[in-house]
Amino acid sequence: MGKSAAAWRISEAEVAAIAAARHADPFAILGPHKHEAGTVVRAFVPGAERLTLIDGRGKTLGSLERVHDDGFFEGLIAGDLAAYRFRAERGEEAWELADAYRFGPVLGPLDDHLLGEGAHRRLWERLGAHPIVHEGVAGVAFAVWAPNARRVAVVGDFNRWDGRRHPMRKRVDSGIWEIFVPELEAREGYKYEIIGPGGELLPLKADPVGMGSELRPGTASVVERLDAFPEARGAYAGAADPRRAPMSIYEVHLGSWQRRPDGGFNSYDMLAERLVPYAAEMGFTHLEFLPVSEHPLDDSWGYQPIGMFAPTRRFGDPAGFGRLVRAAHDAGLGVILDWVPAHFPCDVHGLARFDGTHLYDHPDPRRGFHPDWRTAIYDFGRREVVNYLIANALYWLEVFGIDGLRVDAVASMLYLDYSRAAGEWVPNAEGGRENREAEAFLRELNAILYGAFPDRMTIAEESTAWPGVSAPVHAGGLGFGFKWNMGWMNDTLDYVSREPVHRRFHHHQLTFGLHYAFSENFILPLSHDEVVHGKKSIVGRMPGDRWQQFATARAYYGFMWGHPGKKLLFMGQEFGQLKEWAFGTELDWHLLGEPLHAGLKAAVTELNRLHRSVPALHARDCEGEGFRWIVADDADQSVLAWLRFGGPGDPPVAVVSNFTPVPRHLYRIGLPSAGRWREIFNSDAAVYGGSDMGNLGSVVAAEHPAHGLPASAEITIPPLSTLYLTPGDA
């Protein structure tokens, strides 16, 4: 062999590195490379004994020499080389395959720049796996961020999970690894095989931006086509100002709302056929789903997600989830997702030590590890991580048309000492306990989401007195649209769980919430967290016999729907589920055959109807001008009364609650005007399972001042009940 012939050959060391899948830059070796004598082509095809280049018609273009027993081939092809394929042979067996290493990059310098700046808002369009046509050939483009890896390869059934076959190209400026695999199609399962910075081979990793996933216990990502997802919003449009719109949310765990007869999960399409009309017929305005991002463990209810971009395969494919959202929109329902940017599980196939380093989580365990949940905490000070999370939020809103994100565990993000004893946390630069990096992330998240989608909303599950959670970012707030009112929930549930004879001593638990009701834009949540872990169901925690339990529940829901703030009710509580929520089985639907349960459901349906149709019950939920006490201090009789106001010209509503089993006759309440006031809701009505005591449909207010108001009426307040009164005859 002469010097000119030897010049194009690579060293034995580089051949060995390719064969061992340890070469840091496989594109510098494999594929076609120009040489003065022609084109050098190198390939690694394990199992092949002979390798021939052919054109699209099967014509032979040249042969390569096998120079390593594991299947490394190289050869010099005279002249320019156009598109080609390989014909591989072993004994009598022959097969054809395309060469991934003859294709140039899919990504460009702008992608590197935007990721490095933390400003790649449409990350899902560039990272992950995408069926595309590249340089005239159909295939799948893979890209993953792993800046500290020595080598990354994509593996799957298409290459026998062999990391030697498709090692990827590293983009040094950004730490992204990419490869285009020709002739690959959607629905292929795949993972990344990564060699860490110390030369260690890591467990196979699912794709952080994978838009599909296997059904657990499988953990591979799945190639999906974004253009196959249905247009989810249709003609649906959210409220221009959700604060002044009706909002009654039905919170649902998709895996246990209802099951198939064999106990299996309903598909997304089945849920579209059953859940959507059920919620719409009950008058709810929104469905809220517990997290649907792919998660390995059913027991986590979705709150320990690994596939942040992948709707869980438990109920079908991503297109099916898109059809569920579209069905909800077609029925007039908004869709809210529980979203978990606070932490992630440490399963080996997930984000934990993704490239052999603490890439996504904070490296200091005092900031990067959650002691209660045994999970990793995102590094909110790293721009690429913040970019990843914000892009994920935008993905759900844009690709699936989601109307709102309820952000889980916000308090755990905001406080460095959350669930930590002294000495287990590191103060911020000011010496305080506030996590300034998480605070900045949440503000940036909300500013970007509301800037891109002003008709959508974000909701904070935040249980502390952090100021301005729902104040705009420009005013110094965190920028959320709403905040869950956890204080109201805890106080009022504790109150109604007490025996009526003792409630007089705890009257403040019903009135205290009005001291701060308008400091934030609040949602009143009776969520899944209140019906698990020994807390009992809503009806189950009410004292007394069964009739009293249901009467108290109806009165409490009437109190809640009449109280300022948007409403949220977890599935099953609308018909009086008696047991705690069990995620492994469906709700006790047979209970609807019993009058008390059916009556409670009818009462909630009517409350939803009134909430939507009567402006005074929703238009000024977040404004102090929409509320006035009538009776706040009658602790001895456990009676409360107040007025709700809408906009100019909207009739007010008087709300009156009695939380004892003793009826109150001739009870005088002040009213803003004389004349007839219709009883538009009575939780004690017979149709709801009550005793049918009341005011025969209306009362007449006289010009007799009371409670600081110019008129008043003597009314009957049934036992354990809530009434709504509004002026007018019709």
N, C-alpha and C positions, 0 to 999 in steps of 0.2 A: 504493500500500500504506500503510495507516494505522499509527500508532505501536503500537496494540494488536496488530496483525498482525505487525509487525516484532520485537516484544519476544521472541517465542519462537525467533526464528532465531539461529543461531550465526554467529560472524564468519567471514569468508573465510579468515583465518589458521588457524582451527581446522579448517575443512573441508579446507584444504590439508594440515594435519598428519595428519588421518585418511587422506586419499588417499595420502599419502607413507608411511604406517605409522610415523609419528614421534610420535604423540600419546601422552603418558605415562599418560592416564587415559581410555581409550576408552569405558568404561562411563558416564562423566559426559556423554558426547555421544550415543552410539548407543543404540538401543533406545527404549522408551517413557519419557516423562517428564511428570509431571503439570504442567498449566498452568491458570491460571484460566479459560481459554477452552476447555479440553478436554485432550487428551493429544497431546503432540508425539512423533512417531515419526521416528527418523532411522536410516538404513541405508546401508551401503556394499556395493554389489553390482556388482563390475566386470563389464562387458559388457552390463549391462541398460540399455535405453532407457526403459522404463516399469516402474513398480513399484506393485503394488496389494496392499492388505491384504485377506485373506480369512479367514473363520472355518473351523472344522473341517468344515463341509458345503460349502465353496466359495463361500459368500455373500460378496459384496464389502462390506467395512467402510469403505473409503476409499482414496484414491490419494495417493501421495507425489510431490513435484516433484523432478526431477533438477536439482541446482544445481552439479554438477561433472561434467565430461565423463568422468572416470574411473569414475563410477558412484555418486556420493554423492547420496542422496535425503533429503528431509525434508518433513514435512507435519503439519498440525494436524487431528486426528480429534476430532470433536465427541463429548462425553459420555465415560463411562467405557469403557475398552477392556479386554475380556477377552482370553483366549488368541487368538492369531492366527498366521497364516503369511503368507509373501509369494508372490505370483505375479509373476514377472519375465518381461518380453518384450523381444525384439530382432527387429525386422522381423516375420517370420511365425513365428519360434521363440518358444516359451513354456516355462517350467519353474517348479516350485514349490520353495521352500526354507523352512526354519525360521529363526527369528531367535535367535541365541545371546545377544543382548543384552537380551532380555526376561526373563531368568532371574536370580534372586538368587544370592548366593554359596553354595557347598557347604560350605566350611570355616567355622569359627567362631573366636571369641576364644580358646577353650581351645587350639586348634591353634597359634595364634600364641604363646601363653604357653609351651606345652610345648616348641616348637621353640626359642624364645629361651632357655629354661632348659636346653636340651640334655637333655630328659627325655621326648621323644616316642618311646616304646619301640616303638610300632606304626606307625612312619612309613610303611610300605608300604600301610597302609589309607587314608592321606590324601593322600600325594604320589603321583606317577605318573599312570597313566591307568586309570580305573575305569568300566566299564559300569554305570550305575545308572538308577533312575527318580527324576527330580528335578522337583518341582512337577507331578507327574502325567505327565511325559513321559520316555520312554526316550532315553538318549543316553550320552555319555562325559564324565566329569569329568576334566579335566587340572589338575595342580598341580605347580609346580616352584619350587625355592628359588633365587633369583637376585637378592639384595638390592641389588647395585650396578648392575643393568641399568637403562637408561632406558626400555626397552620390550621385552616378550617376546610373541611370537605362536607359536601352535601351527600347524604346517603339515603337509600330507600330500596324498595323492591326492584326499582328500575336498574340499580347497579349492585344488587345482592348485598346491600348494606356494607359495602366495601369502601372504606375511606380512601383507598388508593386510586379509585377510578375517577373521582370528580373533586380533587382539591381545587380550591377557589383562588381567585386573583385578589390580592390585597390592595386596597386604595390607601396608600400610606398617609395621605393628608387627612383622612377622616377615620381610619380604622375600620372601614367597611370592607367586607369580603363579598365578592360577587362571582357568579358564573351563569352563563346561558347554556342550558342543556337542550340541544335540538331534539325535535321529534317526541318530546315528552308532552303529556296532556294533563288536563285538570283531573282531580280526584286521586292523584298519586299521593301516597303517604311519604313523609320524609322527616329527617332530623339533621342536625349538624354534628359532625365529629370534630372535636376541637382538641388541639394540643396546646396546653397552657404555657405560660412564659418560662416555667422551669423544665419544660420538656415532658411534662406529665400528660398522659392521655386521659381526658375528662370523660365522665359519663355522657352518653349521647344527649343532646339538648333539643327540645322542641323550639320552634321558631318564635321569638318574642313578638314578631309582627305577623305570625301566621293567621290567616283569616278562616282557617278550617282546622278541625282536629278529629282524631279518632274518638270513638266511644270508649269511655273508661271501661276496663282497666288499661286499654291501649293509651299511649301517651304521645304518639307521633302527631306532627302537624299534617294537614292535608291541603294540597293545592286547590284553590277555589278560583272561580272566575268572577271578578267584581261585576262585569257586565251582565252576569246571569242573575244578579240580585234584583228583585222587582222594585219598581219605583214605589216607595213606601207611603209617601204622604198623600198622593192623589190630590183631591181638591181640599183636603183638610187644612185649616189655618188656625193657629192658636190665637188666644186673646191678645190684643194689642197691649193691654196692661193687665197681667194676671192678678195683680193685687186687687183690682176692682171687678174681677170676673168670678163667677161661681167656680169653686174647686172642691170636689168631693172625691177623694182618691180611694180606690179599692186596691189594697196591697195583696199581692198574690205570690205564692211560691208555686211555680209551674209544675213541679214534680208531685205536689200533694193536694192541689185543688181538687182534682178528680183523676182517677186512674181508669185504665181499661179493665174489662171484666176479669182478665187473667192476672191483674195486679201490675201490669206493665205501664210504662209512661204513655200518656197521650202524646201524639206528635204535635208539632207547631200547627199543622193544618187542622187537627182535631180541636185544639184549643181555640183556633180561630172560629170554628163552627159552634163551640159550646160556651166557652168563657166569655167571648166578646158579646154575644147577644144577652147573656145573663147579666153582665155588668151594665150594659146599655139599658136594658129593660128596668133595672133597679134605679136608674137615674144617676149613676155615678158619672163624673166628668172625665176621670182619668183612671187608667190602670197603671199600677206601679209593680214592676217585677223585681223580686229579689234577684241578686246578680245572675246574669245569664252568661257572663264570660266563662270560658271553659275552666273547670276546677276538678282536681283529682278525687276529692272526697265528698260524697253525698252529705255526710254529717256536718260539713261546714256551711251548708245552705247556699254556697256560692261565694261566701265572704273570704275565701282564701283562693283567689283566682290565679291561674297560671297562663292561660291563653287570653290575654286582655283584648285581642282583636277577633276572637273566635266565639261566636254563639255556641253554647254547649251542644254537643252532638247527642245528648240524652234524648232530645225531642226532635231531632232531624238535622238537616243541613242549613247553612246560613240563608239560602233562598227561602226555606220554609219559615225561618224567623222573620224574614222580610215580609212574607205573606201575612203572618200574624199581625205585624204592625200595620200593614195596609188594611187588613180587615177591621182593626180597631179604629183607624182613621175614617174608614168608610162608614162606620157606625157612629161617628161623632165623638169618639173617645181619644183623648191624648194618651201618650205612652211615656212613662217615666221609668228609668232604669236605676237601680241601686248600683253605684259605681265605687270601686274600692282602690283609691290611689294611696292609701295609708301604709300598706304593707303587702307582702307576698309570702307564700309558703316556701319552705326550704327544700322541697322535693328536688331530687338530683337532676331531673330533666328540665327544671325551670330556670328562673333567672339567677338563682343562688350561685355565686362564684361562676358566672356564666363563661367567662374566658379564662378562668383560673384565678381571677381576682375579684374583689368586691366591686363589681362593675356597676350594678344597679343599686346596691344598698350601701349605707354609710359604713366605712371600715371600722369605726370605733363601736364596739358592741353596746356601749352606753347610749349611743344614738342610732345604731343600726340594727338592733335586735330587740324585739318586743318580748318581755319576760312572761306576760300572761298568755299570749297567743302562740308563743314559740315560733314567731315569724320574723322575716327580715323587713326592715324599714327602708323605704326608698331614700336615696341621698338627694335631698331637695336642694343642695348647694351645687349639684353638678348639672350644667346646662343641658347636656345630652339626655339626662334622665328626666329633667323637667320637660324637655321637648317631647320625649317619648310619651309622657303622661298627657300632656296637652293635646298632642296629635291623636292619641287614643280617644280622648273626649270628643274632639272634632269628628272623628271617624263615625262614632255612633250617631251623632246628630246629622251628619251629611249623608252617609251611605245608607243608613236605616231610617232616617227621618225621625229619630227619637225627639220627643218634645221637652224632656227634662232629665237631668241627672241629679239623683239624690246622693250626695257625697257622704260616704260612710266614715264614721269614727274620726270626725274632724278634731275633736278635743285631743285625741291621741297624737295628732300631728302638731298641734299648736303648742303643746307643753312638753318641755324637755324632761320634766320629772313625772310624766304620766305613768302611773303604776310602778314608780321607782322610789325606793327608800333613799334617805340621805346617804350620799357617797356613791350612789349608783347612777348618777347623772352628772352631766357637765354643763355648768351655766353658760349663757351666751356671753358675748363680748361686753355686755353691759352689766354682767353679774346676775342677770335675771333668769327666770325659768321659761321665758317665751322662746319658741323656736322661730327665729326671725327668717330663716330660709324657707320653712314651710309656710309661714305667713306670706312671704313674697310670692311663693308658688301659687297659693290660692288666689291672691290678688291678680296675678298675671293670668291664671286660668280663667277667672271670671271676666276680666277685661277682654280677653281674646274671644271667649265664647259669646258674650253678649255683643261684641263688635261684629262677629261673623253672623250670628243668628239672634237678632234682637227679639224675635218672636218666641224664643225658647226660654228655659229657666233652669237655674241651679238651686238646689236645696241642701242646706247643711244639717246633718245630724250632729249637733253641737250642744253639749249638756252643761256648759259653764256660763259664766257671766262675761265672757270675752266681748268687749264693746264693738258694736257696729258690724256684726256678722252679715246682716242684710242691708247695710248701708253701701252706697256706691263707692267704688274704688277712688274716684276723684274727690270724694268727701272724706277719705281716710278709712273707709270700711273695707271689709273683705270682699264685698261685691256680690255676695249670694243674693238670689231673688227672694228666698225664704229660709227660715230656720225652724226646725222642729222645736216645739215648746215642751221640753222634757219636764220642766218644773210644774206646769199645769197638769200634765199627765200624771206625774207622781202624786201630787197633792189630791187631785180629784179622785183618782182610783183608791187612794188610801181612805178617803172620806166615805165613798159609797161601799167600801168593804166593811165598814163598822156597823154594829147594831144600831138601828135608828134611835134608840134611847140615848146613845152616847154621842150622836152626831152634833148635838147642840154645843158640845164642848170643843168641837173641831170645825165650827162654821167658817173660820178664816181660811180653811183649805179650799173652799169654793170661791172666796172673794179675793184672796191674795193675788191671784193671777191678773186681776184688773189693775193692780198697781204698776205692772210693767207690760201690759198687753199690747201697747202700741210703741214700745221701744224697739221692736223688730217687726218684720213681716212674718207672722207666725203661722205655722201649720200645727193643728192639734192632733197628735198622733196616738192612736190606740193600735200599736204596731205588733208585729210578730214577737218582739222581745217581751211583751207584756203577757204572753199566754204560753210561756215555756218555763222550764227549770223550776217547777214547783210553785209558780205564781198562780196557777189555775187559769181557766178561761174567764172572759169578762163576766158572763152570767154565773159561772161557778164560784166566783169570789163574793157574790152578793149574799148577804145573810137572809135568814127566814126560810119559809117553805117555798115550794117551787113557784107558786103564784107570786109571792113577794119578790123572789129573785128576778122574775121576768118583768114585773112592774117596775122594780128599781132600775133594771137595764133600760127599759123604754124611757123612763124619766131621765136617766143619765144621758142617753143619746139625744133626747130632746133638749136637755141643758147644753150639751156639746154643740149641737147644730145651731142653737140660738146664741151661743157665745161667740164673741169676735175671734176670728181666725179661720183659716181653711181647715178642711176635715180630712182625716185619714183613718180608715178602718181596715183591719186585717181580715182576710177571708175567714169565713165561718162564724165570725162574731155578728154578722148581719142577721143570722137566723138562730143564734144562741147555741153554738157549739158548747157542749157541756164539759168535754175533756180538754186537756191542754192540746195544743197543736203537736202532732206527730208527723215529722217530715217523711216517714217511710210508708205512709198510707194516706188514702184520700180522706176528705172531710166526711162527717157523719150525715150524709144527705138524707138518710131515711128519717131523720128528725123532722123534716119538713112536713111529714104526714101528721104531726101532732099540732093542735091548735095554737099553743103558746109559741112554738117555734115559728109557725107560719105567720102568726100575728106580729112577732118581732120583725120578721122580714118585711111585712107589709108596712110597718111603722117606719123602718129605715127607707123604704121606697118612697113613702110620702114625704119624709124629711128631705130626701134628695130632690124631690119634685119642687118643694117649697124653696129650698135653697137656690135652685136654678131660676125659678120663676118670680120670686119676690126680691126685688133689689135690696130692700132693707136688710135682708139676711146674708148679703155677700158684698155689696158694692163698697162698703166702708169698713171692711174687716180689719184693715191696717191703719185706721184713722180714729183718733179719739173722738172726733165729732160724730162718729157713727154709733156712739154708746152713751147711755145715761142710766144711772141707777134709779130705780123706784124704791125698792126695799132691799137694803144690804145688811141690815142689822138685826133681823128677826131670828136670832140663833135659837131662842127657846122653842120656836115652832118649826125650825129648819125650813123656812120659806125664804125664797129670793125672788125678786122681780126687777126687770130692767127693760129699757127701750132700745130698739135698734132702728137706725135711720139710714136711708139711702140717699140719693141725690135730691135736688130740688124737685118737688112735685111727687116724689115717691112716698106712698103712705108708710108710716112707721109700723113697727111690730112690737107689741108688749110680750115679753117672755116671763112666765111665772112658773116656779118649780116648788114642789112640796116633797121633801125627802123624809117624811114620816108616814106611817100607815094610817094616820088619823086625818080624815077629811077636814078641810077648813071652810066653813060656811060663812057667808056674809063678810068675807075678808076684803077690806077696802084697799084698793090700790089707786094711786094717782095716775092720771092720763093727760096727755097734752091737749085733748079736745073733747067736748061733750058730744053726745050722740051715740049711735049704735056702733059697737065693736064686735066684729064677727070672730067666732072661735074657729080659726083655720087649722088648728092642730090640738088634739087632746090625746096624750099617750095612754089615757085610761079608757079610750073608746073600746066598745065591745069587739069591733072588727080587728083590733090589735090584741085581743085577749084580756082586756080590762074589765072593770066593773060597770062601765058605761055611765059613771057619774060625771056631771059637768054642768053646763050653763044653757042647755037646750039650743046650742048653736050660736048664741050671741048674748051680749050684755049691753045695758044702756048706761052710758056715763052721764052724770049730771054736772052742772057748773058748781061743783062743790070741791074747792081746792083741797089737795092732799099731797103729801110728799114733795112739796114745792112745785106742784103742777096745777094748772087752772081747773082741771076737772078730775072726777074720780068715779069709780064704780065699785059696787059690792059684788064679789064674785064667789063662786064655789070652786075650791081647788081640791080635786079628788086626792085620795091617798096615793102616795108614791107616784107622783105624776108631774108632767110639764105641759103647760098650755101656751098656745100662741094666739094673740088677739090682734086684729088690725081694724082700723075704722072703715065703715061703709056698710051698705046693705047688700050689695051684689056678692 
